[in-house]
Amino acid sequence: MKILHTADWHLGKRLDRFSRLEEQVLVMEEIISIADDEKVDLVIVAGDLFDSFNPSVEAVELFYKTLKRLSQNGKRPVIAISGNHDSPNLIDAPDPLARECGIILIGHPKAEILPFENEYFKILKSKAGFIELKIENTDFPVRILHTPYANEIRLKEYFGENKEEEINKVLAQTWKNLADEFCDDSGVNLLTAHLYMNKRGAEILEEPEGEKPIKIGNADIIYSDIIPDQIQYTALGHLHAFQNIGTAEKPVIYSSSPLCYSFSEAGQKKYISIIEANPGKAALYEKKQLKNGRTLVRKTFTSVEDTIQWLKENPNTFIELTLESETFLTVDERKLIYQSHNGIVHLIPKVKNRELMEGANHEINLSQDIDILFRDYFKSKNGGQEANEELMNLFNEILNA
């Protein structure tokens, strides 16, 4: 069977003052097209479906329309779990209606999905944190252990409160019990979760800039070696770069977000994962690059002319722009820069000899002329940048008023 794994849609997310909804519409279309072209049998969306607990009407509409088209109106099962940005109650709410379209929404950890079927697939078995599906045109079932994001309160509610026990031990035992009961070589065995998971002994993976940390209370990071041996592929959400923290034989995949959502992701390529899985065999996966969305770029220039030339040559970008100069930018220079491009998110003026300025000791003589005092004050508050004449004229105008 073929499976499409995607995650971290963050529908409704903004980049500072810029909406990303138009880009999200295009990239959702792209994911739907890949699912159809690859003729996948199952779609998994591993959390952070929305960017906030209270998403906009437009984001919610895009979410449901996308899932409905991914499910081909019930022909193909779609399983979507909640992440740390999602309200689990909001995700669970439309579940009875979603089932009619072949969509299984899982908001809470250890949720138990009531069995149902349509003419294309049915849930054979269900238990808290587990479902088994039989899909039309496949000769074997697919078993899925599912763990949406759990905050500390939900962990105590669903997994019990034992302060002596690490979350790794709790999850390891929960997953092992389910895998031992339901997962054998007669079906395909999967795990999907929205967790901050790392490979034990490896360098700790960084969470994306602007992402809410999901280290749960004082619990340790979740380690990939607690995944049961029966699991052939683990579909993760939370980290925004594509990576396998498992092995070639037992992939544990962060499929990446569909768009770059912060400048810490500048230059990243974005993917979805296409998995080929058969009972009793190693799962194979292929990462497919997504091509829609504006590129995020961090650039540094030393002249306004070079800045404007580059901006005009690279229109389809969002930019964090640093401009190194000897003096403060004039109003006209700033205006010219912003007029040359509609995707400047941050403009950061930076004095070239800032390191020297920061190391210098400077004694203030309060008997000096107020113009000189203001120049010194401005310099101290702006990384050593000089106040230009335009700014000084404005200062004197205010002073005289």
C-alpha positions, 0 to 999 in steps of 0.5 A: 500500500501507499501512504502520504505523510504530511504535518505542521500545516499551521493553517492561518499562520502569519509572518509578522504582518503578512498573511500566508493564506494564499500560499497555503491554498496553493500548497494544499492543492499541491499536496492533493495533486501528489496524493492523486498522482501517486494513487496513495491509499491512506493520508496521515497528517501528524499535527499542528493542523492550525496555527492557533487554538482559535483559527480564522474562518478562512483557515478552518474552511481551507482545512476541511476542504483540503481533507475532503479532497484528500479523502476523495469524498470517502474513498481514501481514509485520512487520519489527522491528529492534533498538535501543540498549536491545536485545540483538541476539542476543536479537532474532535468536534466535527468527527461524526460528520467527518467520518461520512467523508472518510476523515478520522480526526483525533484530538486527544491522546489515547482517544478511542475511535468508534468503529465505522465503515463506508463502502471503501474502508472500515475500522476493524478494531479500535482501542484507546490510542489505536485503530486497525483499518481494512482498505478496499483493494488491499489484502491486509489490514493497516494498524495505527498507533496514534498519539496526538500532542499531550500537555502536562494536564492531559498527560496526568488525565490520560496516562496517570500521575506518577511523578517518579516515572518519565514520560518515555517510560509511560509512552514506551509501555503504552505503545508496547502494550498496543503493539504486542496486542494488535501488531503482527506481520499479517498487516502494516504497522504504523505509529503517528505522533506529535512529539519532540522526539530525538535519537538517543545519543545524537545531537539534540534537534532544535525546535523551529523559531517561533514554535512553542516548545513542547518539552512536557513539564520537567519530562525528558525529551522523547527518544526514538528507541522506545518505538516498538519493534513491530512498527514499520514507519513512524509519522511525526509532526512538530519539527519543520525540517524533513529528517529521519531520526530512525534507521533506513529499515525503521524510518522515524520521519519528520515530514517537514512543514509545507512552507517556511514559517520563520527565518530560522527555516530560511533556505529550507526545502519542504517535503511530504513523505510517500511510503510504500509498505507491505506486511512483514517487510521494511517500509520504503519512503521517498521525500517529495519536494513541495514547490509552492510558497515564497522563499524566506531569505536572510540577506546583508548589504552594505549599500542601498543601491545593491539592496534595491537591485537585489530586491528587484531581481528577487520579487517572490521572497520574504526577506529579513534584510540587514543593511550595514552602514556608517550612519542612520538610514534616511527616511527617503532611503527607507522609503526607496527600499520598501517601495522596491519590494513587497515582502520585506518583513524586517529591515535591520540597520547595523553600524559596521564598526559596532564591535568597536563602539560597544567596547568603548568607554564614554564619560557623559558631560552634562554641561555640553550642548543639548544637540551633542548630548542627543547625538551621544544618546542616540548613538548609545541606543542604536548600536553606535549609529550616528544621528543624521542631519534629517533626524537632528533637524526633527529633534530641534523642531520638537525642541523648539516647539 
